[in-house]
Amino acid sequence: MIRPAAFSGAAFVLSMVAFAAGAQTGTVKPPQAQAWIDVATFSGMGMPMGGMSGAGGNPMSALGGLFGGGGAKNSFGHTQQMSAGRWVDVTLYSRDNPSLAEAQQAVPAGFMSPALKLQAPKDVKPPPREADDSIVEPEYEKPRGRLLLYWGCGATIRAGQPKVLDMASATAADLAKFFVSRRATQRGTHSATGRPVWPSLADARMVPDGASLVGEHAFSGAGVPEGFRFQIPAAQDLMPPLQVNQSDQAGATTLSWGALPTARAYFAAGMGAAKREEMVIWTSSELPDIGFGLMDYQTNSAVDRWLREAVLLGPTTTQCTVPKGVFPGEGAMLRLIAYGSELNLVHPPRPADPKANWEPVWAAKIRVKSVASLMLGVPAMSEPRTSDKSSDAPAGQPDTTEKTPKPLDLLRGILGR
């Protein structure tokens, strides 16, 4: 039993330690304004990125022209929706004006002109209450089937694999051991009342082909601090699309891609059905990881740590082989992500003296990624030809050269247009 006097003495010592620690550091306040900028490039699924001028590589813009429309509009949230194209989302917050309704972001001429118009979403009314508010306990059916996890690049399945989870008999401990998923995704762009975003209803322009974020950016608006301006360097520019090729290697499938100049690391993952009530998961990690948390932005420190652990592939890696026999059936979906380097800017920067107070005026977080989606065994669609002059058929003779069909030509044939 601890005596009161002894407890008081221990508490006094602890309080003195805390006081000493606090005396060594100054007061740190949150920034008056915060901006988040998410940058994403999505490619794959047989949809070429080129030949879609004015749509940022977005196939939906081309579809608008097919149906007699055009002038495709952008919307907030595409950096998380896996739609093929190049996307940028922006969120701005001001502590001096938590009800900020709109703002502007001056951007380099190489990205877009004039300035971006940010708007905050309106309050969303809750759905009306139902007349019957009685609570009905839902009936749950115990899940069935098995999950099989494979990991690592290579031609053959490694010893000790797969890790198997039988859903019908799995305990909480079994689930925890199987669903190991690393993740260091912090808050990025988001939609909330009082926080203007871009794209917005007032400015739904698509990201132009060849657009670049490199250069000076500046935010302005009611309650936004003066001088909220900063430079985005080339390392945080829109990343090129990942062009992934597949080749069969005696039953194994080798994925190969061109290294992206600003990629910090890569990670690949796949999912498919093996047989009835059996799902297969494979990742490129050297350690067991289902990969669910890794297909998004990650912090620089986490990426560096997982590179050392061989969970991620290095920035100079340009291929990874899916072992033979991992996906015995058809229809497996694969994804490859290239992580860009996250940039965190704060003004003024933290004082060198840890005892000095720090009151930042503004802060900005820029995150970058490029993701490709593909079906196992389905080759990437080649870029459409710009001319038929490459045909070797003699003049006046039909050209029997085998051509890769264009996706829009296929749609026109289906629709009879």
C-alpha positions as a LaTeX table, in Angstrom:
\begin{tabular}{lrrr}
\hline
Residue & $x$ (\AA) & $y$ (\AA) & $z$ (\AA) \\
\hline
Met1 & 0.00 & 0.00 & 0.00 \\
Ile2 & 1.33 & 3.42 & $-0.93$ \\
Arg3 & 1.32 & 5.88 & 1.92 \\
Pro4 & $-0.20$ & 9.33 & 1.27 \\
Ala5 & 3.09 & 11.04 & 2.03 \\
Ala6 & 4.97 & 8.82 & $-0.38$ \\
Phe7 & 2.31 & 9.37 & $-3.08$ \\
Ser8 & 2.52 & 13.13 & $-2.60$ \\
Gly9 & 6.28 & 12.97 & $-2.98$ \\
Ala10 & 6.03 & 10.96 & $-6.22$ \\
Ala11 & 3.43 & 13.35 & $-7.60$ \\
Phe12 & 5.67 & 16.29 & $-6.77$ \\
Val13 & 8.62 & 14.70 & $-8.60$ \\
Leu14 & 6.46 & 13.97 & $-11.67$ \\
Ser15 & 5.10 & 17.51 & $-11.72$ \\
Met16 & 8.63 & 18.93 & $-11.55$ \\
Val17 & 9.71 & 16.71 & $-14.47$ \\
Ala18 & 6.75 & 17.90 & $-16.52$ \\
Phe19 & 7.49 & 21.51 & $-15.64$ \\
Ala20 & 11.14 & 21.10 & $-16.65$ \\
Ala21 & 10.16 & 19.54 & $-19.98$ \\
Gly22 & 7.68 & 22.34 & $-20.65$ \\
Ala23 & 10.28 & 24.95 & $-19.82$ \\
Gln24 & 12.52 & 23.59 & $-22.57$ \\
Thr25 & 10.01 & 24.23 & $-25.35$ \\
Gly26 & 8.06 & 27.30 & $-26.30$ \\
Thr27 & 4.35 & 27.62 & $-26.99$ \\
Val28 & 3.30 & 26.27 & $-30.39$ \\
Lys29 & 0.05 & 27.54 & $-31.86$ \\
Pro30 & $-1.84$ & 26.14 & $-34.88$ \\
Pro31 & $-1.55$ & 28.14 & $-38.13$ \\
Gln32 & $-4.09$ & 30.87 & $-38.80$ \\
Ala33 & $-4.86$ & 29.28 & $-42.18$ \\
Gln34 & $-4.33$ & 25.81 & $-43.63$ \\
Ala35 & $-4.47$ & 24.57 & $-47.21$ \\
Trp36 & $-4.49$ & 21.01 & $-48.49$ \\
Ile37 & $-3.71$ & 20.15 & $-52.13$ \\
Asp38 & $-4.06$ & 16.57 & $-53.37$ \\
Val39 & $-2.65$ & 15.67 & $-56.77$ \\
Ala40 & $-3.46$ & 12.35 & $-58.47$ \\
Thr41 & $-3.02$ & 10.63 & $-61.81$ \\
Phe42 & $-5.07$ & 7.52 & $-62.61$ \\
Ser43 & $-4.55$ & 5.27 & $-65.61$ \\
Gly44 & $-5.12$ & 1.75 & $-66.85$ \\
Met45 & $-8.10$ & $-0.54$ & $-67.45$ \\
Gly46 & $-7.43$ & $-0.42$ & $-71.18$ \\
Met47 & $-8.09$ & 3.32 & $-71.41$ \\
Pro48 & $-5.27$ & 5.30 & $-73.04$ \\
Met49 & $-4.34$ & 8.59 & $-71.42$ \\
Gly50 & $-3.50$ & 10.43 & $-74.61$ \\
Gly51 & $-5.74$ & 11.74 & $-77.37$ \\
Met52 & $-8.23$ & 13.35 & $-75.00$ \\
Ser53 & $-7.31$ & 16.98 & $-75.29$ \\
Gly54 & $-8.84$ & 19.38 & $-72.82$ \\
Ala55 & $-9.95$ & 16.62 & $-70.48$ \\
Gly56 & $-6.78$ & 15.99 & $-68.55$ \\
Gly57 & $-6.85$ & 12.47 & $-69.92$ \\
Asn58 & $-10.39$ & 11.96 & $-68.67$ \\
Pro59 & $-12.33$ & 9.49 & $-70.86$ \\
Met60 & $-15.67$ & 10.85 & $-69.67$ \\
Ser61 & $-14.98$ & 14.11 & $-71.50$ \\
Ala62 & $-14.53$ & 12.20 & $-74.74$ \\
Leu63 & $-17.76$ & 10.31 & $-74.05$ \\
Gly64 & $-19.52$ & 13.67 & $-73.71$ \\
Gly65 & $-18.51$ & 14.51 & $-77.26$ \\
Leu66 & $-19.67$ & 11.08 & $-78.47$ \\
Phe67 & $-23.18$ & 11.71 & $-77.17$ \\
Gly68 & $-23.34$ & 15.19 & $-78.65$ \\
Gly69 & $-22.27$ & 16.94 & $-75.46$ \\
Gly70 & $-18.89$ & 18.37 & $-74.60$ \\
Gly71 & $-17.42$ & 20.82 & $-72.16$ \\
Ala72 & $-16.84$ & 18.23 & $-69.47$ \\
Lys73 & $-17.09$ & 19.51 & $-65.91$ \\
Asn74 & $-14.87$ & 18.68 & $-63.00$ \\
Ser75 & $-15.97$ & 17.92 & $-59.44$ \\
Phe76 & $-14.29$ & 17.73 & $-56.06$ \\
Gly77 & $-13.06$ & 14.34 & $-54.85$ \\
His78 & $-11.66$ & 12.81 & $-58.04$ \\
Thr79 & $-8.26$ & 12.31 & $-56.40$ \\
Gln80 & $-9.89$ & 9.44 & $-54.50$ \\
Gln81 & $-12.25$ & 8.02 & $-57.12$ \\
Met82 & $-9.87$ & 6.17 & $-59.50$ \\
Ser83 & $-11.33$ & 7.79 & $-62.65$ \\
Ala84 & $-8.73$ & 7.79 & $-65.42$ \\
Gly85 & $-7.18$ & 11.23 & $-65.75$ \\
Arg86 & $-5.16$ & 13.89 & $-63.95$ \\
Trp87 & $-6.86$ & 15.45 & $-60.97$ \\
Val88 & $-6.25$ & 18.18 & $-58.38$ \\
Asp89 & $-8.36$ & 18.81 & $-55.26$ \\
Val90 & $-7.94$ & 21.83 & $-52.95$ \\
Thr91 & $-9.32$ & 22.65 & $-49.48$ \\
Leu92 & $-8.76$ & 25.92 & $-47.58$ \\
Tyr93 & $-9.48$ & 26.76 & $-43.94$ \\
Ser94 & $-9.11$ & 30.00 & $-41.98$ \\
Arg95 & $-9.27$ & 30.10 & $-38.18$ \\
Asp96 & $-10.06$ & 33.81 & $-38.36$ \\
Asn97 & $-13.12$ & 33.06 & $-40.49$ \\
Pro98 & $-14.50$ & 29.55 & $-39.78$ \\
Ser99 & $-17.55$ & 30.40 & $-41.94$ \\
Leu100 & $-15.46$ & 31.20 & $-45.00$ \\
Ala101 & $-17.73$ & 30.67 & $-48.02$ \\
Glu102 & $-15.43$ & 31.36 & $-50.94$ \\
Ala103 & $-11.81$ & 32.10 & $-51.77$ \\
Gln104 & $-9.39$ & 32.30 & $-54.68$ \\
Gln105 & $-6.20$ & 30.49 & $-55.48$ \\
Ala106 & $-3.82$ & 32.20 & $-57.88$ \\
Val107 & $-1.99$ & 29.51 & $-59.84$ \\
Pro108 & 0.82 & 29.48 & $-62.42$ \\
Ala109 & $-0.22$ & 30.23 & $-65.99$ \\
Gly110 & 1.12 & 26.81 & $-66.93$ \\
Phe111 & $-1.62$ & 25.22 & $-64.86$ \\
Met112 & $-4.74$ & 27.28 & $-65.44$ \\
Ser113 & $-5.90$ & 30.85 & $-65.97$ \\
Pro114 & $-7.58$ & 32.80 & $-64.43$ \\
Ala115 & $-7.38$ & 31.98 & $-60.70$ \\
Leu116 & $-9.26$ & 29.05 & $-59.22$ \\
Lys117 & $-12.58$ & 29.84 & $-57.53$ \\
Leu118 & $-13.03$ & 27.92 & $-54.29$ \\
Gln119 & $-16.46$ & 27.47 & $-52.70$ \\
Ala120 & $-17.51$ & 25.89 & $-49.42$ \\
Pro121 & $-20.30$ & 23.29 & $-49.52$ \\
Lys122 & $-23.66$ & 24.33 & $-48.15$ \\
Asp123 & $-25.17$ & 22.85 & $-45.01$ \\
Val124 & $-26.71$ & 19.47 & $-45.73$ \\
Lys125 & $-30.09$ & 19.00 & $-44.10$ \\
Pro126 & $-30.57$ & 15.71 & $-42.26$ \\
Pro127 & $-33.08$ & 13.28 & $-43.78$ \\
Pro128 & $-36.63$ & 13.49 & $-42.37$ \\
Arg129 & $-37.48$ & 11.17 & $-39.51$ \\
Glu130 & $-39.58$ & 8.16 & $-40.37$ \\
Ala131 & $-42.97$ & 7.82 & $-38.75$ \\
Asp132 & $-41.94$ & 4.49 & $-37.26$ \\
Asp133 & $-38.83$ & 4.94 & $-35.15$ \\
Ser134 & $-38.90$ & 1.44 & $-33.73$ \\
Ile135 & $-35.52$ & $-0.27$ & $-33.61$ \\
Val136 & $-35.25$ & $-3.53$ & $-35.48$ \\
Glu137 & $-32.22$ & $-5.65$ & $-34.74$ \\
Pro138 & $-30.81$ & $-6.85$ & $-38.07$ \\
Glu139 & $-30.14$ & $-10.52$ & $-38.63$ \\
Tyr140 & $-26.52$ & $-11.30$ & $-39.36$ \\
Glu141 & $-25.38$ & $-14.33$ & $-41.28$ \\
Lys142 & $-21.97$ & $-15.67$ & $-40.33$ \\
Pro143 & $-19.59$ & $-15.09$ & $-43.27$ \\
Arg144 & $-18.38$ & $-18.07$ & $-45.21$ \\
Gly145 & $-15.51$ & $-18.75$ & $-47.54$ \\
Arg146 & $-11.74$ & $-18.49$ & $-47.36$ \\
Leu147 & $-9.23$ & $-15.72$ & $-47.97$ \\
Leu148 & $-5.78$ & $-16.63$ & $-49.30$ \\
Leu149 & $-2.89$ & $-14.17$ & $-48.97$ \\
Tyr150 & 0.30 & $-14.35$ & $-51.05$ \\
Trp151 & 3.12 & $-11.81$ & $-51.02$ \\
Gly152 & 6.39 & $-11.00$ & $-52.75$ \\
Cys153 & 7.55 & $-10.67$ & $-56.37$ \\
Gly154 & 8.89 & $-13.76$ & $-58.07$ \\
Ala155 & 8.15 & $-16.53$ & $-60.55$ \\
Thr156 & 7.10 & $-19.12$ & $-57.97$ \\
Ile157 & 5.05 & $-19.14$ & $-54.78$ \\
Arg158 & 7.30 & $-19.04$ & $-51.73$ \\
Ala159 & 7.43 & $-21.62$ & $-48.98$ \\
Gly160 & 4.92 & $-21.03$ & $-46.20$ \\
Gln161 & 2.37 & $-19.37$ & $-48.47$ \\
Pro162 & $-0.49$ & $-18.73$ & $-48.69$ \\
Lys163 & $-1.72$ & $-17.46$ & $-45.36$ \\
Val164 & $-5.30$ & $-18.77$ & $-45.13$ \\
Leu165 & $-8.26$ & $-17.33$ & $-43.25$ \\
Asp166 & $-11.41$ & $-19.45$ & $-42.94$ \\
Met167 & $-14.18$ & $-16.95$ & $-42.32$ \\
Ala168 & $-16.55$ & $-19.55$ & $-40.91$ \\
Ser169 & $-14.25$ & $-20.46$ & $-38.01$ \\
Ala170 & $-12.04$ & $-17.37$ & $-37.67$ \\
Thr171 & $-11.65$ & $-15.81$ & $-34.24$ \\
Ala172 & $-10.94$ & $-12.16$ & $-33.52$ \\
Ala173 & $-7.27$ & $-13.09$ & $-33.07$ \\
Asp174 & $-7.24$ & $-14.86$ & $-36.45$ \\
Leu175 & $-8.70$ & $-11.77$ & $-38.12$ \\
Ala176 & $-6.12$ & $-9.49$ & $-36.50$ \\
Lys177 & $-3.25$ & $-11.70$ & $-37.66$ \\
Phe178 & $-4.54$ & $-11.96$ & $-41.21$ \\
Phe179 & $-5.61$ & $-8.36$ & $-41.84$ \\
Val180 & $-2.19$ & $-6.76$ & $-41.33$ \\
Ser181 & $-2.35$ & $-3.52$ & $-43.29$ \\
Arg182 & 0.18 & $-0.72$ & $-42.94$ \\
Arg183 & $-1.17$ & 2.78 & $-43.32$ \\
Ala184 & 0.13 & 6.29 & $-42.63$ \\
Thr185 & $-2.43$ & 8.31 & $-44.57$ \\
Gln186 & $-3.02$ & 11.68 & $-42.94$ \\
Arg187 & $-5.84$ & 14.10 & $-43.53$ \\
Gly188 & $-5.78$ & 15.69 & $-46.95$ \\
Thr189 & $-8.38$ & 17.57 & $-48.96$ \\
His190 & $-11.90$ & 17.27 & $-47.59$ \\
Ser191 & $-15.33$ & 18.85 & $-47.99$ \\
Ala192 & $-16.77$ & 20.64 & $-44.96$ \\
Thr193 & $-18.87$ & 23.68 & $-44.19$ \\
Gly194 & $-16.75$ & 26.81 & $-43.91$ \\
Arg195 & $-13.89$ & 25.26 & $-45.91$ \\
Pro196 & $-13.89$ & 26.29 & $-49.59$ \\
Val197 & $-12.81$ & 23.65 & $-52.09$ \\
Trp198 & $-11.81$ & 23.40 & $-55.72$ \\
Pro199 & $-13.21$ & 22.18 & $-58.08$ \\
Ser200 & $-16.44$ & 23.93 & $-57.16$ \\
Leu201 & $-19.82$ & 24.75 & $-58.67$ \\
Ala202 & $-18.44$ & 28.17 & $-59.60$ \\
Asp203 & $-15.32$ & 26.71 & $-61.23$ \\
Ala204 & $-15.59$ & 23.19 & $-62.62$ \\
Arg205 & $-12.84$ & 23.41 & $-65.24$ \\
Met206 & $-10.98$ & 20.23 & $-66.13$ \\
Val207 & $-7.22$ & 20.05 & $-65.64$ \\
Pro208 & $-5.83$ & 20.78 & $-69.14$ \\
Asp209 & $-3.52$ & 18.39 & $-70.95$ \\
Gly210 & 0.08 & 19.25 & $-70.17$ \\
Ala211 & $-0.88$ & 21.38 & $-67.16$ \\
Ser212 & 1.81 & 21.97 & $-64.55$ \\
Leu213 & 1.51 & 23.05 & $-60.91$ \\
Val214 & 5.13 & 24.22 & $-60.77$ \\
Gly215 & 5.40 & 27.85 & $-59.75$ \\
Glu216 & 3.84 & 30.33 & $-57.33$ \\
His217 & 0.45 & 29.76 & $-55.69$ \\
Ala218 & $-1.41$ & 32.25 & $-53.49$ \\
Phe219 & $-4.67$ & 32.11 & $-51.53$ \\
Ser220 & $-6.92$ & 35.08 & $-50.83$ \\
Gly221 & $-10.31$ & 35.59 & $-49.21$ \\
Ala222 & $-12.09$ & 37.08 & $-46.20$ \\
Gly223 & $-10.05$ & 36.13 & $-43.16$ \\
Val224 & $-7.23$ & 34.55 & $-45.18$ \\
Pro225 & $-3.88$ & 36.00 & $-44.03$ \\
Glu226 & $-2.05$ & 38.35 & $-46.35$ \\
Gly227 & 0.98 & 36.80 & $-47.97$ \\
Phe228 & $-0.37$ & 33.25 & $-48.08$ \\
Arg229 & 1.81 & 32.39 & $-51.06$ \\
Phe230 & 4.31 & 29.64 & $-51.78$ \\
Gln231 & 6.14 & 27.79 & $-54.54$ \\
Ile232 & 5.33 & 24.25 & $-55.69$ \\
Pro233 & 8.51 & 22.62 & $-57.04$ \\
Ala234 & 8.76 & 19.99 & $-59.79$ \\
Ala235 & 8.81 & 17.17 & $-57.23$ \\
Gln236 & 5.15 & 17.86 & $-56.40$ \\
Asp237 & 3.93 & 18.38 & $-59.97$ \\
Leu238 & 1.30 & 16.16 & $-61.58$ \\
Met239 & 2.91 & 12.76 & $-62.09$ \\
Pro240 & 2.83 & 11.02 & $-65.48$ \\
Pro241 & 0.50 & 8.04 & $-65.87$ \\
Leu242 & 1.91 & 4.63 & $-65.03$ \\
Gln243 & 2.09 & 2.60 & $-68.24$ \\
Val244 & 2.13 & $-1.04$ & $-67.11$ \\
Asn245 & 2.91 & $-3.90$ & $-69.48$ \\
Gln246 & 2.30 & $-7.59$ & $-68.81$ \\
Ser247 & 4.23 & $-10.57$ & $-70.12$ \\
Asp248 & 3.71 & $-14.26$ & $-69.51$ \\
Gln249 & 6.74 & $-16.06$ & $-68.09$ \\
Ala250 & 5.86 & $-19.77$ & $-68.11$ \\
Gly251 & 2.64 & $-19.13$ & $-66.19$ \\
Ala252 & 3.94 & $-16.28$ & $-64.04$ \\
Thr253 & 3.05 & $-12.72$ & $-65.04$ \\
Thr254 & 5.73 & $-10.04$ & $-65.13$ \\
Leu255 & 4.51 & $-6.49$ & $-64.67$ \\
Ser256 & 6.86 & $-3.85$ & $-66.07$ \\
Trp257 & 6.64 & $-0.07$ & $-66.16$ \\
Gly258 & 8.74 & 2.97 & $-66.89$ \\
Ala259 & 10.19 & 4.58 & $-63.77$ \\
Leu260 & 8.55 & 7.90 & $-62.93$ \\
Pro261 & 11.11 & 10.67 & $-62.24$ \\
Thr262 & 9.51 & 11.87 & $-59.00$ \\
Ala263 & 8.38 & 8.50 & $-57.59$ \\
Arg264 & 9.58 & 7.83 & $-54.04$ \\
Ala265 & 8.48 & 4.15 & $-54.08$ \\
Tyr266 & 6.05 & 1.69 & $-55.66$ \\
Phe267 & 3.59 & $-0.92$ & $-54.40$ \\
Ala268 & 1.49 & $-3.47$ & $-56.29$ \\
Ala269 & $-1.52$ & $-5.46$ & $-55.12$ \\
Gly270 & $-4.05$ & $-7.78$ & $-56.69$ \\
Met271 & $-7.31$ & $-9.50$ & $-55.85$ \\
Gly272 & $-9.24$ & $-12.25$ & $-57.59$ \\
Ala273 & $-11.37$ & $-15.35$ & $-57.15$ \\
Ala274 & $-9.72$ & $-18.77$ & $-56.95$ \\
Lys275 & $-12.85$ & $-20.91$ & $-56.83$ \\
Arg276 & $-16.28$ & $-20.84$ & $-55.26$ \\
Glu277 & $-16.25$ & $-18.90$ & $-51.98$ \\
Glu278 & $-12.49$ & $-18.40$ & $-52.12$ \\
Met279 & $-10.79$ & $-15.01$ & $-52.62$ \\
Val280 & $-7.09$ & $-14.48$ & $-53.33$ \\
Ile281 & $-5.04$ & $-11.43$ & $-52.34$ \\
Trp282 & $-1.46$ & $-10.81$ & $-53.50$ \\
Thr283 & 0.90 & $-7.91$ & $-52.81$ \\
Ser284 & 4.45 & $-7.05$ & $-53.86$ \\
Ser285 & 5.57 & $-6.69$ & $-50.24$ \\
Glu286 & 8.34 & $-8.89$ & $-48.82$ \\
Leu287 & 6.34 & $-9.02$ & $-45.59$ \\
Pro288 & 2.72 & $-10.19$ & $-45.21$ \\
Asp289 & 0.44 & $-7.21$ & $-45.83$ \\
Ile290 & $-3.00$ & $-7.23$ & $-47.45$ \\
Gly291 & $-2.28$ & $-3.79$ & $-48.91$ \\
Phe292 & $-5.68$ & $-2.22$ & $-48.24$ \\
Gly293 & $-4.09$ & 0.75 & $-46.46$ \\
Leu294 & $-1.24$ & 1.29 & $-48.90$ \\
Met295 & $-3.18$ & 2.29 & $-52.04$ \\
Asp296 & $-3.28$ & 5.95 & $-51.06$ \\
Tyr297 & $-1.05$ & 8.86 & $-50.07$ \\
Gln298 & 1.50 & 8.01 & $-47.36$ \\
Thr299 & 3.86 & 10.23 & $-45.37$ \\
Asn300 & 7.48 & 10.51 & $-46.49$ \\
Ser301 & 8.79 & 9.03 & $-43.24$ \\
Ala302 & 6.48 & 6.02 & $-43.51$ \\
Val303 & 7.46 & 5.41 & $-47.14$ \\
Asp304 & 11.14 & 5.53 & $-46.21$ \\
Arg305 & 10.61 & 3.14 & $-43.30$ \\
Trp306 & 8.67 & 0.65 & $-45.44$ \\
Leu307 & 11.35 & 0.84 & $-48.12$ \\
Arg308 & 13.91 & $-0.27$ & $-45.53$ \\
Glu309 & 11.57 & $-3.10$ & $-44.50$ \\
Ala310 & 11.07 & $-4.13$ & $-48.18$ \\
Val311 & 7.32 & $-3.58$ & $-47.90$ \\
Leu312 & 7.55 & $-1.14$ & $-50.81$ \\
Leu313 & 9.50 & $-1.36$ & $-54.06$ \\
Gly314 & 12.37 & 1.09 & $-54.57$ \\
Pro315 & 12.11 & 4.15 & $-56.86$ \\
Thr316 & 14.37 & 2.53 & $-59.49$ \\
Thr317 & 12.32 & $-0.69$ & $-59.61$ \\
Thr318 & 10.61 & $-1.18$ & $-62.96$ \\
Gln319 & 9.16 & $-4.68$ & $-62.73$ \\
Cys320 & 7.56 & $-7.21$ & $-60.40$ \\
Thr321 & 6.43 & $-10.75$ & $-61.22$ \\
Val322 & 3.16 & $-12.20$ & $-59.95$ \\
Pro323 & 4.02 & $-15.83$ & $-59.06$ \\
Lys324 & 2.60 & $-18.66$ & $-61.11$ \\
Gly325 & $-0.50$ & $-20.19$ & $-59.58$ \\
Val326 & $-1.47$ & $-17.26$ & $-57.35$ \\
Phe327 & $-4.51$ & $-16.41$ & $-59.47$ \\
Pro328 & $-5.73$ & $-19.67$ & $-61.07$ \\
Gly329 & $-8.94$ & $-18.09$ & $-62.33$ \\
Glu330 & $-9.62$ & $-15.16$ & $-64.62$ \\
Gly331 & $-10.61$ & $-11.62$ & $-63.79$ \\
Ala332 & $-7.99$ & $-10.73$ & $-61.17$ \\
Met333 & $-7.70$ & $-6.99$ & $-60.64$ \\
Leu334 & $-4.25$ & $-5.46$ & $-60.12$ \\
Arg335 & $-3.21$ & $-1.99$ & $-59.03$ \\
Leu336 & 0.19 & $-0.30$ & $-58.96$ \\
Ile337 & 0.81 & 2.94 & $-57.06$ \\
Ala338 & 3.74 & 5.32 & $-57.36$ \\
Tyr339 & 4.13 & 7.50 & $-54.27$ \\
Gly340 & 5.23 & 11.06 & $-54.82$ \\
Ser341 & 6.95 & 13.06 & $-52.09$ \\
Glu342 & 4.67 & 14.90 & $-49.69$ \\
Leu343 & 5.47 & 18.59 & $-49.20$ \\
Asn344 & 4.65 & 20.39 & $-45.94$ \\
Leu345 & 5.15 & 24.16 & $-45.89$ \\
Val346 & 4.80 & 26.46 & $-42.88$ \\
His347 & 5.31 & 30.22 & $-42.61$ \\
Pro348 & 7.13 & 31.40 & $-40.71$ \\
Pro349 & 9.23 & 28.26 & $-40.16$ \\
Arg350 & 9.79 & 27.00 & $-36.64$ \\
Pro351 & 12.47 & 28.97 & $-34.75$ \\
Ala352 & 15.79 & 27.23 & $-34.23$ \\
Asp353 & 15.51 & 27.93 & $-30.49$ \\
Pro354 & 13.15 & 25.28 & $-29.03$ \\
Lys355 & 12.30 & 27.65 & $-26.18$ \\
Ala356 & 10.95 & 30.29 & $-28.55$ \\
Asn357 & 7.22 & 30.60 & $-29.15$ \\
Trp358 & 5.96 & 29.63 & $-32.61$ \\
Glu359 & 2.83 & 31.13 & $-34.13$ \\
Pro360 & 2.59 & 30.06 & $-37.81$ \\
Val361 & 0.58 & 32.31 & $-40.10$ \\
Trp362 & $-0.21$ & 29.64 & $-42.67$ \\
Ala363 & 0.56 & 26.04 & $-43.58$ \\
Ala364 & 0.10 & 23.98 & $-46.75$ \\
Lys365 & 0.22 & 20.24 & $-47.40$ \\
Ile366 & 0.70 & 18.91 & $-50.96$ \\
Arg367 & 0.36 & 15.15 & $-51.64$ \\
Val368 & 1.07 & 13.39 & $-54.94$ \\
Lys369 & 0.44 & 9.91 & $-56.36$ \\
Ser370 & 0.00 & 8.03 & $-59.64$ \\
Val371 & $-2.06$ & 4.82 & $-59.75$ \\
Ala372 & $-2.63$ & 2.30 & $-62.54$ \\
Ser373 & $-5.40$ & $-0.32$ & $-62.60$ \\
Leu374 & $-5.33$ & $-3.37$ & $-64.85$ \\
Met375 & $-6.78$ & $-6.83$ & $-65.31$ \\
Leu376 & $-4.33$ & $-9.71$ & $-65.03$ \\
Gly377 & $-3.52$ & $-11.08$ & $-68.46$ \\
Val378 & $-5.26$ & $-8.26$ & $-70.34$ \\
Pro379 & $-2.71$ & $-6.18$ & $-72.28$ \\
Ala380 & $-2.81$ & $-2.40$ & $-72.04$ \\
Met381 & $-4.59$ & $-0.72$ & $-74.94$ \\
Ser382 & $-2.21$ & 1.01 & $-77.31$ \\
Glu383 & $-2.56$ & 4.65 & $-78.20$ \\
Pro384 & $-4.86$ & 5.26 & $-81.17$ \\
Arg385 & $-3.15$ & 5.76 & $-84.49$ \\
Thr386 & $-3.09$ & 9.29 & $-85.81$ \\
Ser387 & $-2.83$ & 8.19 & $-89.44$ \\
Asp388 & $-3.50$ & 5.13 & $-91.57$ \\
Lys389 & $-0.52$ & 5.90 & $-93.82$ \\
Ser390 & 1.52 & 3.23 & $-92.05$ \\
Ser391 & $-0.37$ & 0.52 & $-93.93$ \\
Asp392 & 1.75 & $-1.54$ & $-96.31$ \\
Ala393 & $-1.19$ & $-2.53$ & $-98.53$ \\
Pro394 & $-0.79$ & $-1.57$ & $-102.20$ \\
Ala395 & $-2.82$ & 1.35 & $-103.49$ \\
Gly396 & $-6.38$ & 0.35 & $-104.33$ \\
Gln397 & $-6.16$ & $-2.86$ & $-102.28$ \\
Pro398 & $-7.95$ & $-3.38$ & $-98.97$ \\
Asp399 & $-5.79$ & $-2.96$ & $-95.92$ \\
Thr400 & $-5.76$ & $-6.22$ & $-93.98$ \\
Thr401 & $-3.31$ & $-4.95$ & $-91.36$ \\
Glu402 & $-4.50$ & $-5.87$ & $-87.88$ \\
Lys403 & $-5.25$ & $-2.70$ & $-85.93$ \\
Thr404 & $-5.92$ & $-2.19$ & $-82.27$ \\
Pro405 & $-9.52$ & $-0.96$ & $-81.97$ \\
Lys406 & $-10.10$ & 2.44 & $-80.44$ \\
Pro407 & $-12.38$ & 2.44 & $-77.39$ \\
Leu408 & $-14.65$ & 5.13 & $-78.82$ \\
Asp409 & $-14.97$ & 3.23 & $-82.14$ \\
Leu410 & $-16.11$ & 0.20 & $-80.19$ \\
Leu411 & $-18.71$ & 2.26 & $-78.36$ \\
Arg412 & $-19.97$ & 3.78 & $-81.60$ \\
Gly413 & $-20.40$ & 0.27 & $-83.01$ \\
Ile414 & $-22.33$ & $-0.86$ & $-79.97$ \\
Leu415 & $-24.58$ & 2.21 & $-80.08$ \\
Gly416 & $-25.04$ & 2.05 & $-83.86$ \\
Arg417 & $-23.62$ & 5.55 & $-84.42$ \\
\hline
\end{tabular}
